[in-house]
Amino acid sequence: MALIRKRRLTEQQQRRIQKQQKTRQEEIDTSNDLEGLVVQHYGRQLEVQALSVPDMHPEKPNVQDGEPEPFWKPIELDSIWRCHTRTNLELLVTGDRVKWQADPNTGLGIITAIHPRRSLLTRPDRYHKVKPVAANISLIVIVFSPLPEPAPTLIDRYLVACADADIPALLVLNKTDLLKENDPILDMLKEYEDLGYEVMQCQSTGDLSALAQRLEGETVAFVGQSGVGKSSLINTMVPNAAQKTNIISENSALGQHTTTSTRLISFGQSASLIDSPGIREFGLWHLTTEKVQQGFPEIQNQLGYCQFRNCTHKHEKQCALRVAASNGEILPRRLDSFLRLMDEIAEAQQKN
């Protein structure tokens, strides 16, 4: 049997569909619906935390003598409800603020509307489609550690994604107890700090009060290679998070994937933590060259000064970027990351 390939929509078609969805959503009266927060999703179903309660609670059915007690779930603040979504809504993700309706008779709900997002973190999936990861994030924590060995190119990719989403980044070096004397990873951390990025050091089994204080009042997404200790950090700061952890594979020295869906966890007085599935690669092929340049501000400042307008920045003698790298104004490894990303984007554009 022949496979039916799904037709790829143009940007104009996608915008038209989004406009239609927005129009249909605005036509639905949700003024009496409840306020909620998406804390986890399972395919077509999501878990929603109740942020408000109805002015008049539905009454629990009366039970006649001898009849079994019917199922009934009261609508309470912060209670968690498994919900479906109306078909006119766009794809929802963890962190979305929504309008929803609850059915105490079944313990289920339905999401009727979504509030405008302040930010949206996305990444391409294996099918070359842009996949939303989490919404309304105010800070992205990029976690790395001595083991598994850090990949600076992956960290650079995360920073480009942060710049694209216009979300501040915090680089956290975890498992500092594994550091060796004069460990090169400390030099790398200092390089990012000199570039203007906020950095911190910690270990999940140690004192995390400084990190916890920094995260207060933020909605935070944790990203990083599998095995760097993202879930362990969350478990230490929020003991009831019950996040699964795993042990680094002794054979491959690569982290084992333990978080299977993006989950939001309340923390402290006014903070939320989001733990996203660990990934070893972070494709950015869907971005424009201008977006990638924004993720390398020190390189962006040098663009436009090369001798040739079509400079490839790879072999030309009068290339401003190569001259800046040789003079120590640009880190050679950052220039390599930048050029690699530019090549990936050019290759992806040729295929499309």
VMD Tcl script that draws the C-alpha trace (Angstrom):
set ca {
  {0.00 0.00 0.00}
  {1.42 3.38 -1.00}
  {2.17 5.88 1.71}
  {0.34 9.20 1.56}
  {2.75 12.03 2.24}
  {1.39 15.02 4.09}
  {1.51 18.18 1.99}
  {3.89 20.84 3.32}
  {2.10 24.12 3.93}
  {3.54 27.42 2.77}
  {4.11 30.25 5.25}
  {1.10 32.09 3.75}
  {-1.12 29.03 4.27}
  {0.12 28.61 7.83}
  {-0.62 32.27 8.62}
  {-4.11 31.91 7.10}
  {-4.84 28.85 9.27}
  {-3.55 30.60 12.39}
  {-5.76 33.62 11.61}
  {-8.80 31.36 11.17}
  {-8.08 29.60 14.47}
  {-7.76 32.95 16.26}
  {-11.02 34.20 14.75}
  {-12.91 31.07 15.79}
  {-11.45 31.28 19.29}
  {-12.52 34.92 19.67}
  {-16.08 33.99 18.68}
  {-16.40 31.60 21.65}
  {-17.60 33.11 24.92}
  {-15.13 32.07 27.63}
  {-15.89 34.86 30.12}
  {-17.23 32.41 32.70}
  {-14.53 29.78 32.19}
  {-11.82 29.03 34.74}
  {-8.21 30.19 34.60}
  {-5.60 27.43 34.36}
  {-1.95 26.61 33.74}
  {-0.76 23.71 31.59}
  {1.69 21.75 33.75}
  {2.21 18.66 31.58}
  {0.97 17.17 28.34}
  {0.40 13.62 27.12}
  {-0.23 13.76 23.41}
  {-3.82 14.90 22.96}
  {-4.42 15.28 26.68}
  {-2.91 17.80 29.07}
  {-2.75 18.34 32.80}
  {-4.08 21.74 33.87}
  {-3.61 23.35 37.28}
  {-6.65 25.30 38.46}
  {-5.76 28.96 39.05}
  {-9.35 30.01 39.84}
  {-12.59 28.47 41.06}
  {-16.19 29.14 39.92}
  {-18.29 31.72 41.76}
  {-20.88 29.00 42.31}
  {-19.62 25.46 42.66}
  {-21.66 22.67 41.01}
  {-23.64 20.76 43.59}
  {-22.73 17.17 44.33}
  {-25.56 14.78 43.33}
  {-27.74 13.48 46.17}
  {-27.39 9.78 46.90}
  {-30.38 7.65 47.83}
  {-30.05 5.07 50.59}
  {-28.45 1.94 49.29}
  {-27.01 3.56 46.17}
  {-23.25 3.59 45.61}
  {-21.41 6.87 46.15}
  {-20.93 8.51 42.71}
  {-17.57 9.86 41.55}
  {-17.16 13.55 42.34}
  {-14.11 15.79 42.12}
  {-14.39 19.24 43.72}
  {-12.96 22.23 41.85}
  {-10.24 23.54 44.15}
  {-7.37 25.96 43.71}
  {-4.18 24.27 42.47}
  {-5.99 20.99 41.80}
  {-4.77 19.13 38.70}
  {-7.19 18.12 35.95}
  {-6.71 15.96 32.88}
  {-8.07 17.97 29.95}
  {-8.82 17.77 26.25}
  {-8.65 20.80 23.96}
  {-11.14 22.26 21.53}
  {-10.25 21.57 17.91}
  {-9.95 25.25 17.01}
  {-6.97 25.79 19.33}
  {-3.33 25.78 18.29}
  {-0.95 23.22 19.77}
  {-0.64 23.80 23.51}
  {2.54 23.29 25.53}
  {3.65 23.28 29.13}
  {3.54 26.80 30.58}
  {0.54 27.98 28.59}
  {-2.07 30.03 30.48}
  {-5.52 28.87 29.41}
  {-9.27 29.12 29.89}
  {-10.96 25.84 30.70}
  {-14.10 24.12 31.96}
  {-14.26 21.37 34.59}
  {-16.66 18.44 34.90}
  {-16.70 17.25 38.56}
  {-18.75 14.20 37.54}
  {-15.88 12.77 35.50}
  {-12.85 14.59 36.91}
  {-12.02 15.76 33.38}
  {-11.94 19.16 31.74}
  {-11.77 20.88 28.38}
  {-9.51 23.78 27.39}
  {-11.50 26.45 25.57}
  {-8.98 29.25 24.95}
  {-5.32 30.19 25.30}
  {-3.93 33.48 26.59}
  {-1.30 35.33 24.50}
  {2.18 33.97 25.13}
  {4.99 36.15 26.47}
  {7.59 33.78 25.02}
  {7.82 30.41 23.28}
  {10.77 28.01 23.20}
  {10.85 25.83 20.07}
  {13.12 23.29 18.44}
  {13.00 21.24 15.21}
  {11.94 17.61 15.56}
  {13.16 14.57 13.66}
  {10.62 15.23 10.91}
  {12.07 18.69 10.18}
  {9.13 20.51 11.70}
  {9.38 23.23 14.33}
  {8.09 21.83 17.61}
  {7.10 24.08 20.55}
  {8.67 22.99 23.84}
  {7.41 25.38 26.53}
  {5.65 28.76 26.80}
  {5.89 31.89 28.95}
  {9.46 31.17 30.05}
  {11.37 34.04 31.66}
  {14.75 32.29 32.06}
  {16.51 29.36 30.39}
  {19.02 27.46 32.52}
  {21.64 25.70 30.40}
  {23.13 22.92 32.52}
  {26.45 21.19 31.75}
  {28.95 19.21 33.78}
  {32.39 17.55 33.68}
  {30.64 14.23 32.95}
  {29.31 13.76 30.36}
  {32.00 15.86 28.71}
  {30.56 19.26 27.81}
  {29.95 20.12 24.17}
  {30.59 23.86 23.64}
  {28.96 23.70 20.21}
  {25.73 22.45 21.84}
  {25.90 25.23 24.43}
  {26.30 27.73 21.59}
  {23.21 26.25 19.94}
  {21.21 26.73 23.12}
  {22.37 30.34 23.33}
  {21.25 30.95 19.74}
  {17.85 29.46 20.62}
  {17.66 31.78 23.65}
  {18.46 34.79 21.50}
  {15.86 33.74 18.93}
  {13.17 33.39 21.63}
  {14.38 36.59 23.36}
  {14.73 34.72 26.68}
  {17.68 35.38 29.04}
  {20.09 32.48 29.65}
  {21.86 31.27 32.79}
  {24.77 28.85 32.34}
  {25.07 26.43 35.27}
  {28.11 24.21 35.76}
  {26.84 21.24 37.76}
  {28.75 18.38 39.45}
  {31.59 20.65 40.53}
  {32.76 17.85 42.84}
  {34.01 16.08 39.69}
  {36.26 18.97 38.63}
  {39.97 18.34 38.36}
  {42.72 20.80 39.26}
  {42.96 23.50 36.58}
  {40.05 21.87 34.77}
  {39.63 23.30 31.22}
  {35.88 23.49 31.80}
  {36.50 26.40 34.18}
  {38.25 28.29 31.40}
  {35.25 27.68 29.16}
  {32.91 28.97 31.88}
  {35.04 32.10 32.24}
  {34.93 32.65 28.48}
  {31.13 32.69 28.50}
  {31.14 35.02 31.49}
  {33.48 37.39 29.66}
  {31.04 37.37 26.74}
  {28.39 38.77 29.08}
  {26.47 35.60 29.94}
  {25.36 34.92 33.51}
  {27.08 31.85 35.00}
  {26.90 29.84 38.22}
  {28.54 26.73 39.70}
  {26.92 24.10 41.90}
  {26.46 20.40 42.62}
  {23.10 18.71 43.08}
  {24.16 17.10 46.38}
  {25.47 20.38 47.82}
  {24.11 23.76 48.86}
  {21.77 25.06 46.17}
  {20.48 28.09 48.08}
  {22.18 30.56 45.72}
  {20.66 28.91 42.66}
  {17.24 28.67 44.32}
  {17.36 32.36 45.21}
  {18.28 33.27 41.63}
  {15.31 31.33 40.28}
  {12.75 32.89 42.64}
  {10.00 34.64 40.71}
  {11.02 33.10 37.39}
  {9.46 30.53 35.08}
  {12.53 28.50 34.20}
  {13.27 25.94 31.50}
  {16.12 23.51 32.18}
  {18.00 22.34 29.08}
  {21.25 20.50 28.50}
  {22.76 17.19 27.53}
  {21.24 14.06 29.02}
  {23.02 13.07 32.22}
  {24.25 16.51 33.28}
  {21.95 16.46 36.33}
  {18.96 18.62 35.40}
  {16.46 16.36 37.16}
  {18.81 15.86 40.12}
  {19.02 19.63 40.61}
  {15.24 19.87 40.58}
  {14.89 16.94 43.00}
  {17.25 18.61 45.48}
  {15.54 22.00 45.34}
  {12.02 20.54 45.17}
  {12.08 17.20 47.03}
  {8.48 16.35 46.15}
  {9.11 16.75 42.43}
  {9.72 12.99 42.16}
  {11.67 13.43 38.96}
  {13.31 10.25 37.70}
  {17.08 10.19 37.56}
  {19.47 7.76 36.00}
  {23.12 6.83 36.13}
  {25.63 7.73 33.45}
  {26.34 4.78 31.21}
  {29.81 3.53 32.07}
  {30.24 2.18 28.56}
  {29.27 5.22 26.51}
  {29.77 8.02 29.08}
  {26.58 9.51 27.63}
  {23.52 10.40 29.63}
  {20.47 8.17 29.61}
  {17.19 9.85 28.64}
  {15.06 9.94 31.81}
  {12.59 12.81 31.29}
  {10.00 11.80 28.69}
  {7.71 14.85 28.66}
  {8.05 18.52 29.50}
  {6.74 19.10 33.03}
  {6.13 22.25 35.09}
  {6.79 22.13 38.84}
  {5.86 24.90 41.28}
  {8.82 26.03 43.34}
  {9.32 28.45 46.23}
  {6.95 31.37 46.64}
  {6.48 32.38 43.03}
  {8.71 30.28 40.79}
  {8.13 27.42 38.37}
  {10.62 24.91 37.02}
  {10.29 23.22 33.64}
  {12.30 20.09 32.94}
  {12.44 19.29 29.22}
  {13.55 16.02 27.58}
  {17.34 15.86 27.33}
  {18.79 16.15 23.85}
  {22.28 15.69 22.52}
  {21.72 17.72 19.36}
  {19.81 20.95 18.97}
  {19.08 21.67 15.31}
  {18.59 25.27 14.28}
  {18.14 24.76 10.54}
  {14.79 26.58 10.62}
  {16.39 29.90 11.62}
  {17.56 32.62 9.27}
  {21.19 33.68 9.08}
  {20.25 36.92 10.84}
  {18.81 34.92 13.77}
  {22.02 32.91 14.10}
  {24.08 36.10 14.04}
  {22.07 37.45 16.98}
  {23.16 34.40 18.97}
  {26.82 35.37 18.48}
  {26.83 39.07 19.46}
  {30.63 39.35 19.49}
  {30.71 38.05 15.90}
  {27.74 40.13 14.78}
  {29.65 43.26 15.75}
  {32.43 42.31 13.29}
  {30.19 41.56 10.33}
  {30.26 43.96 7.39}
  {33.96 44.81 7.69}
  {35.35 42.07 5.45}
  {37.11 43.05 2.19}
  {34.61 41.07 0.09}
  {30.85 41.33 0.46}
  {30.45 37.60 -0.24}
  {33.19 36.61 2.21}
  {32.84 33.00 3.41}
  {34.92 33.76 6.55}
  {36.90 30.55 5.94}
  {39.96 31.30 3.80}
  {39.92 34.96 2.72}
  {42.99 36.86 3.98}
  {41.10 40.11 4.54}
  {38.24 38.52 6.47}
  {37.34 40.67 9.47}
  {36.18 37.67 11.47}
  {39.37 35.68 10.92}
  {41.47 38.75 11.75}
  {39.44 39.29 14.94}
  {39.92 35.63 15.89}
  {43.69 35.84 15.38}
  {43.79 39.02 17.49}
  {41.87 37.39 20.34}
  {38.76 39.54 19.84}
  {36.72 36.44 18.90}
  {37.14 32.95 20.30}
  {38.22 30.61 17.47}
  {35.90 27.87 18.76}
  {32.94 30.30 18.75}
  {33.77 31.27 15.17}
  {33.86 27.57 14.26}
  {30.44 27.06 15.88}
  {29.06 30.07 14.02}
  {30.36 28.90 10.62}
  {29.11 25.36 11.22}
  {25.62 26.65 11.96}
  {25.68 28.90 8.90}
  {26.65 25.90 6.75}
  {23.81 23.81 8.23}
  {21.29 26.53 7.45}
  {22.58 26.98 3.89}
  {22.39 23.22 3.31}
  {18.86 23.05 4.72}
  {17.72 25.93 2.51}
  {19.10 24.17 -0.56}
  {17.13 21.01 0.28}
  {13.94 23.01 0.73}
}
mol new
graphics top color blue
foreach p $ca { graphics top sphere $p radius 0.5 }
foreach p [lrange $ca 0 end-1] q [lrange $ca 1 end] { graphics top cylinder $p $q radius 0.2 }
display resetview
